[in-house]
Amino acid sequence: MNAPALVSLLERALKNLRYGHIQLVVHDGQLVRMERVERIRLDKSENLLTGSAGSEKTPSCFADPEQGRTALNSEGKA
């Protein structure tokens, strides 16, 4: 992978990443994998488990899919 392509890849991975990290995996001096992990911060008033306080509206972490956030299903999986 050439340098401009790598920079473009990193820019796309960083776009809209609010909380989390990006990990680059290198084997024999070559980039072989990039992992992007995003954390979702929930407001204390948005209790998704009990349905209390704020259950009438969509929690802010799920409101805008264009923000690069991943919604979880009922099993807690993306």
N, C-alpha and C positions, 0 to 999 in steps of 0.2 A: 504494500500500500504506500503510495507516495505521500509526501508531507501535506499538500493541499487537500487531498482526500481525507487524511486523518483529521486535519483541522475542521473540515466540514462535518465529519462524523461526530466529533466532540461538541461542536456548536449545536448540532441537532439534539444530542443527548442532554445538553445543559439547558436547552430551551424549556422554559416553564417549570424547571425543577426548583421547587421552593425549599423542601427539606429532604435530604437524602445524600447519596454519594454515588460516584462513578468509579468503577474499579477497572483498570486495564490489566490484562493477563498477557505476559510476554513469555515465549518459549524460544530459546536459541536466538535471542535478539530480535525476534519478529512478534509483532502484535497479533495474537491469535483470538482474543476474545475481549469484549467490553461488556461490563455488567452495569446496569443503571438501576439503583434501588431508590425508591421514593417512599418517604414516610408521610403519613397523613396525620395532621394534628387536628384533634377534635376539641371544640369548645366544651367547657365543663357543663354548660347549659344544654348541650345536645347529647343526651344520654340515649344511645341507640339500642342498648340492651333492654332497658325497662320501658322505653317509649315515653318517658316523662320529660317534661320541660323541653318544648321545641319539637314535639313529634308531629305537629300540624304542618310544619314547613320542611323542605328538603334541607338537611344539614349542609353547611357551607362547603364542606369538603367534597360533596357530591354534586353541587349545584352547577358547576361549569366544566364539562368534560374537556373543553379546549385548554384548560389550565394544566393539562398533563397529569391529572390525578387519576388514580385507579379506583374504581368502585369495587367493593367487596360484596360477594353474595352472602346468603344466610349462613353458610358454613365458614365464613371468614376467608374465602379464597377469591383471588382476582379473576 
